[in-house]
């Protein structure tokens, strides 16, 4: 079915392109089974470069707590704290 890149930053296979064997849904969460040598591993699609496709198909979306989202939250908290202090 093609190659899939593992994108989860803390997964040991991060950055590796692996053959995609099949897709399944478990408790509403889409998973992909990937070939790793003579074995296979099942990962949530959101942990791979298929995440945008999963979101478009109504599956699990990419995590909402990205670095950019957290920086924006920090700016908002700083602004609100300054306004409350009258600065």
N, CA, C and O atoms as a printed pandas DataFrame, in Angstrom:
     atom_number atom_name residue_name chain_id  residue_number  x_coord  y_coord  z_coord
0              1         N          UNK        A               1    0.824   -1.200    0.000
1              2        CA          UNK        A               1    0.000    0.000    0.000
2              3         C          UNK        A               1    0.867    1.263    0.000
3              4         O          UNK        A               1    0.331    2.368   -0.082
4              5         N          UNK        A               2    2.169    1.126    0.088
5              6        CA          UNK        A               2    3.039    2.289    0.094
6              7         C          UNK        A               2    3.847    2.367    1.373
7              8         O          UNK        A               2    3.808    1.470    2.214
8              9         N          UNK        A               3    4.583    3.465    1.498
9             10        CA          UNK        A               3    5.408    3.680    2.682
10            11         C          UNK        A               3    4.763    4.723    3.580
11            12         O          UNK        A               3    4.141    5.674    3.107
12            13         N          UNK        A               4    4.920    4.530    4.883
13            14        CA          UNK        A               4    4.389    5.443    5.891
14            15         C          UNK        A               4    5.552    5.854    6.786
15            16         O          UNK        A               4    6.367    5.016    7.170
16            17         N          UNK        A               5    5.632    7.147    7.120
17            18        CA          UNK        A               5    6.669    7.649    8.009
18            19         C          UNK        A               5    6.108    7.775    9.415
19            20         O          UNK        A               5    5.040    8.354    9.611
20            21         N          UNK        A               6    6.821    7.237   10.390
21            22        CA          UNK        A               6    6.433    7.382   11.799
22            23         C          UNK        A               6    6.838    8.792   12.220
23            24         O          UNK        A               6    8.006    9.162   12.107
24            25         N          UNK        A               7    5.868    9.586   12.708
25            26        CA          UNK        A               7    6.116   10.991   13.046
26            27         C          UNK        A               7    6.053   11.277   14.541
27            28         O          UNK        A               7    6.415   12.374   14.967
28            29         N          UNK        A               8    5.603   10.319   15.349
29            30        CA          UNK        A               8    5.521   10.562   16.795
30            31         C          UNK        A               8    6.932   10.831   17.313
31            32         O          UNK        A               8    7.827   10.009   17.119
32            33         N          UNK        A               9    7.141   11.991   17.980
33            34        CA          UNK        A               9    8.513   12.381   18.335
34            35         C          UNK        A               9    9.215   11.459   19.320
35            36         O          UNK        A               9   10.446   11.438   19.349
36            37         N          UNK        A              10    8.491   10.702   20.123
37            38        CA          UNK        A              10    9.126    9.859   21.135
38            39         C          UNK        A              10    9.099    8.380   20.795
39            40         O          UNK        A              10    9.582    7.559   21.575
40            41         N          UNK        A              11    8.544    8.026   19.641
41            42        CA          UNK        A              11    8.495    6.622   19.246
42            43         C          UNK        A              11    9.861    6.203   18.730
43            44         O          UNK        A              11   10.507    6.963   18.009
44            45         N          UNK        A              12   10.314    4.996   19.092
45            46        CA          UNK        A              12   11.646    4.537   18.641
46            47         C          UNK        A              12   11.795    4.472   17.119
47            48         O          UNK        A              12   12.914    4.522   16.610
48            49         N          UNK        A              13   10.695    4.363   16.393
49            50        CA          UNK        A              13   10.757    4.292   14.935
50            51         C          UNK        A              13   10.578    5.666   14.276
51            52         O          UNK        A              13   10.421    5.746   13.058
52            53         N          UNK        A              14   10.599    6.730   15.054
53            54        CA          UNK        A              14   10.395    8.083   14.530
54            55         C          UNK        A              14   11.320    8.351   13.347
55            56         O          UNK        A              14   12.522    8.086   13.396
56            57         N          UNK        A              15   10.721    8.885   12.282
57            58        CA          UNK        A              15   11.479    9.246   11.089
58            59         C          UNK        A              15   11.671    8.117   10.098
59            60         O          UNK        A              15   12.122    8.358    8.978
60            61         N          UNK        A              16   11.344    6.904   10.473
61            62        CA          UNK        A              16   11.544    5.773    9.568
62            63         C          UNK        A              16   10.354    5.615    8.632
63            64         O          UNK        A              16    9.204    5.771    9.042
64            65         N          UNK        A              17   10.641    5.305    7.374
65            66        CA          UNK        A              17    9.607    5.001    6.388
66            67         C          UNK        A              17    9.452    3.483    6.355
67            68         O          UNK        A              17   10.411    2.752    6.109
68            69         N          UNK        A              18    8.230    3.025    6.605
69            70        CA          UNK        A              18    7.962    1.592    6.697
70            71         C          UNK        A              18    6.824    1.206    5.758
71            72         O          UNK        A              18    5.926    2.011    5.510
72            73         N          UNK        A              19    6.856   -0.020    5.232
73            74        CA          UNK        A              19    5.756   -0.480    4.385
74            75         C          UNK        A              19    4.448   -0.575    5.176
75            76         O          UNK        A              19    4.412   -1.079    6.298
76            77         N          UNK        A              20    3.385   -0.076    4.558
77            78        CA          UNK        A              20    2.047   -0.057    5.148
78            79         C          UNK        A              20    1.351   -1.342    4.734
79            80         O          UNK        A              20    1.186   -1.615    3.545
80            81         N          UNK        A              21    0.939   -2.143    5.739
81            82        CA          UNK        A              21    0.308   -3.431    5.455
82            83         C          UNK        A              21   -1.210   -3.351    5.422
83            84         O          UNK        A              21   -1.834   -3.840    4.480
84            85         N          UNK        A              22   -1.814   -2.738    6.442
85            86        CA          UNK        A              22   -3.280   -2.624    6.466
86            87         C          UNK        A              22   -3.702   -1.546    7.456
87            88         O          UNK        A              22   -2.907   -1.062    8.260
88            89         N          UNK        A              23   -4.967   -1.192    7.371
89            90        CA          UNK        A              23   -5.576   -0.193    8.245
90            91         C          UNK        A              23   -6.726   -0.846    8.994
91            92         O          UNK        A              23   -7.445   -1.678    8.441
92            93         N          UNK        A              24   -6.897   -0.465   10.261
93            94        CA          UNK        A              24   -8.044   -0.955   11.037
94            95         C          UNK        A              24   -8.474    0.141   11.994
95            96         O          UNK        A              24   -7.721    1.078   12.259
96            97         N          UNK        A              25   -9.677    0.020   12.506
97            98        CA          UNK        A              25  -10.202    0.978   13.473
98            99         C          UNK        A              25  -10.508    0.217   14.751
99           100         O          UNK        A              25  -11.225   -0.783   14.728
100          101         N          UNK        A              26   -9.967    0.690   15.862
101          102        CA          UNK        A              26  -10.168    0.060   17.162
102          103         C          UNK        A              26  -10.741    1.103   18.110
103          104         O          UNK        A              26  -10.088    2.105   18.403
104          105         N          UNK        A              27  -11.968    0.868   18.594
105          106        CA          UNK        A              27  -12.661    1.813   19.469
106          107         C          UNK        A              27  -12.719    3.208   18.865
107          108         O          UNK        A              27  -12.570    4.205   19.571
108          109         N          UNK        A              28  -12.934    3.274   17.570
109          110        CA          UNK        A              28  -13.070    4.546   16.879
110          111         C          UNK        A              28  -11.764    5.223   16.511
111          112         O          UNK        A              28  -11.781    6.303   15.919
112          113         N          UNK        A              29  -10.632    4.618   16.845
113          114        CA          UNK        A              29   -9.321    5.200   16.543
114          115         C          UNK        A              29   -8.690    4.429   15.389
115          116         O          UNK        A              29   -8.516    3.214   15.487
116          117         N          UNK        A              30   -8.342    5.112   14.292
117          118        CA          UNK        A              30   -7.712    4.407   13.172
118          119         C          UNK        A              30   -6.258    4.049   13.479
119          120         O          UNK        A              30   -5.493    4.869   13.987
120          121         N          UNK        A              31   -5.902    2.815   13.162
121          122        CA          UNK        A              31   -4.546    2.296   13.333
122          123         C          UNK        A              31   -4.038    1.805   11.987
123          124         O          UNK        A              31   -4.822    1.440   11.111
124          125         N          UNK        A              32   -2.721    1.799   11.830
125          126        CA          UNK        A              32   -2.098    1.192   10.654
126          127         C          UNK        A              32   -1.126    0.127   11.125
127          128         O          UNK        A              32   -0.465    0.276   12.153
128          129         N          UNK        A              33   -1.051   -0.938   10.362
129          130        CA          UNK        A              33   -0.080   -1.991   10.639
130          131         C          UNK        A              33    1.067   -1.804    9.664
131          132         O          UNK        A              33    0.865   -1.760    8.451
132          133         N          UNK        A              34    2.293   -1.692   10.214
133          134        CA          UNK        A              34    3.474   -1.423    9.418
134          135         C          UNK        A              34    4.456   -2.582    9.515
135          136         O          UNK        A              34    4.578   -3.222   10.559
136          137         N          UNK        A              35    5.153   -2.842    8.419
137          138        CA          UNK        A              35    6.164   -3.902    8.368
138          139         C          UNK        A              35    7.469   -3.379    8.965
139          140         O          UNK        A              35    7.984   -2.342    8.545
140          141         N          UNK        A              36    7.998   -4.111    9.954
141          142        CA          UNK        A              36    9.277   -3.775   10.575
142          143         C          UNK        A              36   10.146   -5.023   10.510
143          144         O          UNK        A              36   10.038   -5.905   11.362
144          145         N          UNK        A              37   11.000   -5.095    9.509
145          146        CA          UNK        A              37   11.798   -6.303    9.310
146          147         C          UNK        A              37   10.899   -7.485    9.019
147          148         O          UNK        A              37   10.073   -7.431    8.108
148          149         N          UNK        A              38   11.054   -8.567    9.797
149          150        CA          UNK        A              38   10.208   -9.744    9.639
150          151         C          UNK        A              38    8.944   -9.661   10.477
151          152         O          UNK        A              38    8.104  -10.558   10.408
152          153         N          UNK        A              39    8.789   -8.607   11.267
153          154        CA          UNK        A              39    7.628   -8.428   12.136
154          155         C          UNK        A              39    6.776   -7.264   11.645
155          156         O          UNK        A              39    7.048   -6.663   10.606
156          157         N          UNK        A              40    5.743   -6.966   12.418
157          158        CA          UNK        A              40    4.914   -5.799   12.125
158          159         C          UNK        A              40    4.565   -5.103   13.433
159          160         O          UNK        A              40    4.634   -5.690   14.513
160          161         N          UNK        A              41    4.190   -3.843   13.304
161          162        CA          UNK        A              41    3.791   -3.049   14.459
162          163         C          UNK        A              41    2.516   -2.299   14.086
163          164         O          UNK        A              41    2.345   -1.874   12.944
164          165         N          UNK        A              42    1.627   -2.144   15.059
165          166        CA          UNK        A              42    0.392   -1.408   14.851
166          167         C          UNK        A              42    0.489   -0.087   15.601
167          168         O          UNK        A              42    0.733   -0.059   16.807
168          169         N          UNK        A              43    0.295    1.007   14.871
169          170        CA          UNK        A              43    0.385    2.349   15.458
170          171         C          UNK        A              43   -0.862    3.155   15.114
171          172         O          UNK        A              43   -1.464    2.945   14.061
172          173         N          UNK        A              44   -1.256    4.078   15.996
173          174        CA          UNK        A              44   -2.337    4.995   15.624
174          175         C          UNK        A              44   -1.931    5.805   14.397
175          176         O          UNK        A              44   -0.777    6.219   14.290
176          177         N          UNK        A              45   -2.852    6.036   13.478
177          178        CA          UNK        A              45   -2.549    6.830   12.286
178          179         C          UNK        A              45   -2.035    8.217   12.664
179          180         O          UNK        A              45   -1.218    8.794   11.946
180          181         N          UNK        A              46   -2.510    8.751   13.786
181          182        CA          UNK        A              46   -2.087   10.084   14.218
182          183         C          UNK        A              46   -0.602   10.142   14.534
183          184         O          UNK        A              46   -0.046   11.236   14.643
184          185         N          UNK        A              47    0.061    8.994   14.684
185          186        CA          UNK        A              47    1.495    8.932   14.959
186          187         C          UNK        A              47    2.296    8.802   13.677
187          188         O          UNK        A              47    3.505    8.576   13.724
188          189         N          UNK        A              48    1.635    8.943   12.525
189          190        CA          UNK        A              48    2.293    8.779   11.233
190          191         C          UNK        A              48    1.979    9.971   10.339
191          192         O          UNK        A              48    1.195   10.850   10.696
192          193         N          UNK        A              49    2.608    9.981    9.171
193          194        CA          UNK        A              49    2.316   11.043    8.213
194          195         C          UNK        A              49    0.955   10.858    7.540
195          196         O          UNK        A              49    0.592   11.632    6.654
196          197         N          UNK        A              50    0.210    9.850    7.951
197          198        CA          UNK        A              50   -1.160    9.670    7.469
198          199         C          UNK        A              50   -2.157   10.485    8.293
199          200         O          UNK        A              50   -3.343   10.500    7.966
200          201         N          UNK        A              51   -1.715   11.153    9.339
201          202        CA          UNK        A              51   -2.618   11.875   10.249
202          203         C          UNK        A              51   -3.540   12.844    9.524
203          204         O          UNK        A              51   -4.731   12.862    9.835
204          205         N          UNK        A              52   -3.060   13.664    8.564
205          206        CA          UNK        A              52   -4.003   14.556    7.871
206          207         C          UNK        A              52   -5.088   13.781    7.133
207          208         O          UNK        A              52   -6.233   14.230    7.075
208          209         N          UNK        A              53   -4.744   12.614    6.564
209          210        CA          UNK        A              53   -5.738   11.801    5.880
210          211         C          UNK        A              53   -6.741   11.257    6.888
211          212         O          UNK        A              53   -7.936   11.216    6.598
212          213         N          UNK        A              54   -6.287   10.842    8.059
213          214        CA          UNK        A              54   -7.181   10.315    9.084
214          215         C          UNK        A              54   -8.168   11.386    9.523
215          216         O          UNK        A              54   -9.353   11.103    9.701
216          217         N          UNK        A              55   -7.686   12.622    9.701
217          218        CA          UNK        A              55   -8.564   13.716   10.112
218          219         C          UNK        A              55   -9.589   14.016    9.028
219          220         O          UNK        A              55  -10.754   14.268    9.332
220          221         N          UNK        A              56   -9.168   13.991    7.765
221          222        CA          UNK        A              56  -10.080   14.268    6.663
222          223         C          UNK        A              56  -11.150   13.197    6.536
223          224         O          UNK        A              56  -12.255   13.472    6.067
224          225         N          UNK        A              57  -10.827   11.972    6.952
225          226        CA          UNK        A              57  -11.785   10.877    6.865
226          227         C          UNK        A              57  -12.642   10.768    8.122
227          228         O          UNK        A              57  -13.415    9.819    8.258
228          229         N          UNK        A              58  -12.518   11.721    9.039
229          230        CA          UNK        A              58  -13.317   11.681   10.253
230          231         C          UNK        A              58  -12.673   10.891   11.371
231          232         O          UNK        A              58  -13.322   10.617   12.381
232          233         N          UNK        A              59  -11.412   10.518   11.219
233          234        CA          UNK        A              59  -10.705    9.777   12.254
234          235         C          UNK        A              59  -10.032   10.710   13.231
235          236         O          UNK        A              59  -10.418   11.872   13.361
236          237         N          UNK        A              60   -9.026   10.203   13.918
237          238        CA          UNK        A              60   -8.314   10.995   14.909
238          239         C          UNK        A              60   -7.532   12.100   14.218
239          240         O          UNK        A              60   -6.823   11.860   13.241
240          241         N          UNK        A              61   -7.670   13.294   14.732
241          242        CA          UNK        A              61   -6.940   14.435   14.192
242          243         C          UNK        A              61   -5.560   14.505   14.835
243          244         O          UNK        A              61   -5.285   13.834   15.830
244          245         N          UNK        A              62   -4.716   15.315   14.257
245          246        CA          UNK        A              62   -3.398   15.538   14.841
246          247         C          UNK        A              62   -3.560   16.187   16.210
247          248         O          UNK        A              62   -4.564   16.854   16.460
248          249         N          UNK        A              63   -2.599   16.003   17.088
249          250        CA          UNK        A              63   -2.703   16.592   18.425
250          251         C          UNK        A              63   -2.887   18.101   18.355
251          252         O          UNK        A              63   -2.272   18.764   17.520
252          253         N          UNK        A              64   -3.738   18.653   19.236
253          254        CA          UNK        A              64   -3.992   20.090   19.211
254          255         C          UNK        A              64   -2.971   20.862   20.030
255          256         O          UNK        A              64   -2.893   22.083   19.899
256          257         N          UNK        A              65   -2.195   20.208   20.859
257          258        CA          UNK        A              65   -1.204   20.895   21.674
258          259         C          UNK        A              65    0.150   20.902   20.972
259          260         O          UNK        A              65    1.105   20.260   21.408
260          261         N          UNK        A              66    0.197   21.627   19.900
261          262        CA          UNK        A              66    1.450   21.772   19.179
262          263         C          UNK        A              66    2.292   22.847   19.855
263          264         O          UNK        A              66    1.816   23.560   20.739
264          265         N          UNK        A              67    3.535   22.954   19.434
265          266        CA          UNK        A              67    4.423   23.984   19.971
266          267         C          UNK        A              67    3.825   25.369   19.721
267          268         O          UNK        A              67    3.819   26.217   20.614
268          269         N          UNK        A              68    3.326   25.593   18.516
269          270        CA          UNK        A              68    2.752   26.904   18.180
270          271         C          UNK        A              68    1.529   27.223   19.030
271          272         O          UNK        A              68    1.349   28.362   19.461
272          273         N          UNK        A              69    0.686   26.214   19.271
273          274        CA          UNK        A              69   -0.504   26.430   20.098
274          275         C          UNK        A              69   -0.116   26.773   21.535
275          276         O          UNK        A              69   -0.737   27.636   22.154
276          277         N          UNK        A              70    0.901   26.105   22.065
277          278        CA          UNK        A              70    1.344   26.394   23.429
278          279         C          UNK        A              70    1.972   27.776   23.536
279          280         O          UNK        A              70    1.776   28.461   24.540
280          281         N          UNK        A              71    2.725   28.202   22.519
281          282        CA          UNK        A              71    3.303   29.556   22.524
282          283         C          UNK        A              71    2.201   30.609   22.483
283          284         O          UNK        A              71    2.278   31.617   23.184
284          285         N          UNK        A              72    1.188   30.381   21.674
285          286        CA          UNK        A              72    0.053   31.311   21.607
286          287         C          UNK        A              72   -0.672   31.370   22.950
287          288         O          UNK        A              72   -1.078   32.449   23.382
288          289         N          UNK        A              73   -0.838   30.243   23.604
289          290        CA          UNK        A              73   -1.462   30.211   24.923
290          291         C          UNK        A              73   -0.630   30.998   25.938
291          292         O          UNK        A              73   -1.185   31.733   26.754
292          293         N          UNK        A              74    0.681   30.851   25.892
293          294        CA          UNK        A              74    1.560   31.592   26.800
294          295         C          UNK        A              74    1.432   33.093   26.575
295          296         O          UNK        A              74    1.411   33.858   27.539
296          297         N          UNK        A              75    1.344   33.534   25.304
297          298        CA          UNK        A              75    1.166   34.961   25.005
298          299         C          UNK        A              75   -0.170   35.466   25.540
299          300         O          UNK        A              75   -0.248   36.564   26.092
300          301         N          UNK        A              76   -1.207   34.673   25.377
301          302        CA          UNK        A              76   -2.527   35.063   25.875
302          303         C          UNK        A              76   -2.529   35.197   27.389
303          304         O          UNK        A              76   -3.063   36.169   27.925
304          305         N          UNK        A              77   -1.938   34.234   28.083
305          306        CA          UNK        A              77   -1.871   34.284   29.556
306          307         C          UNK        A              77   -1.087   35.524   29.994
307          308         O          UNK        A              77   -1.496   36.216   30.926
308          309         N          UNK        A              78    0.030   35.807   29.332
309          310        CA          UNK        A              78    0.826   36.987   29.672
310          311         C          UNK        A              78    0.030   38.268   29.472
311          312         O          UNK        A              78    0.089   39.170   30.307
312          313         N          UNK        A              79   -0.709   38.358   28.382
313          314        CA          UNK        A              79   -1.536   39.534   28.098
314          315         C          UNK        A              79   -2.614   39.708   29.154
315          316         O          UNK        A              79   -2.811   40.808   29.670
316          317         N          UNK        A              80   -3.314   38.623   29.477
317          318        CA          UNK        A              80   -4.389   38.700   30.473
318          319         C          UNK        A              80   -3.842   39.037   31.859
319          320         O          UNK        A              80   -4.468   39.787   32.607
320          321         N          UNK        A              81   -2.682   38.488   32.202
321          322        CA          UNK        A              81   -2.068   38.769   33.503
322          323         C          UNK        A              81   -1.674   40.241   33.580
323          324         O          UNK        A              81   -1.890   40.886   34.606
324          325         N          UNK        A              82   -1.095   40.780   32.497
325          326        CA          UNK        A              82   -0.704   42.191   32.471
326          327         C          UNK        A              82   -1.925   43.102   32.578
327          328         O          UNK        A              82   -1.884   44.112   33.280
328          329         N          UNK        A              83   -3.007   42.753   31.888
329          330        CA          UNK        A              83   -4.236   43.571   31.944
330          331         C          UNK        A              83   -4.821   43.556   33.356
331          332         O          UNK        A              83   -5.286   44.584   33.846
332          333         N          UNK        A              84   -4.799   42.407   34.002
333          334        CA          UNK        A              84   -5.346   42.299   35.348
334          335         C          UNK        A              84   -4.507   43.105   36.346
335          336         O          UNK        A              84   -5.047   43.663   37.301
336          337         N          UNK        A              85   -3.193   43.167   36.126
337          338        CA          UNK        A              85   -2.302   43.909   37.013
338          339         C          UNK        A              85   -2.317   45.387   36.688
339          340         O          UNK        A              85   -1.715   46.179   37.413
340          341         N          UNK        A              86   -2.989   45.782   35.614
341          342        CA          UNK        A              86   -3.088   47.192   35.228
342          343         C          UNK        A              86   -1.843   47.708   34.530
343          344         O          UNK        A              86   -1.578   48.910   34.544
344          345         N          UNK        A              87   -1.080   46.817   33.922
345          346        CA          UNK        A              87    0.146   47.249   33.240
346          347         C          UNK        A              87   -0.122   47.685   31.828
347          348         O          UNK        A              87    0.804   48.077   31.117
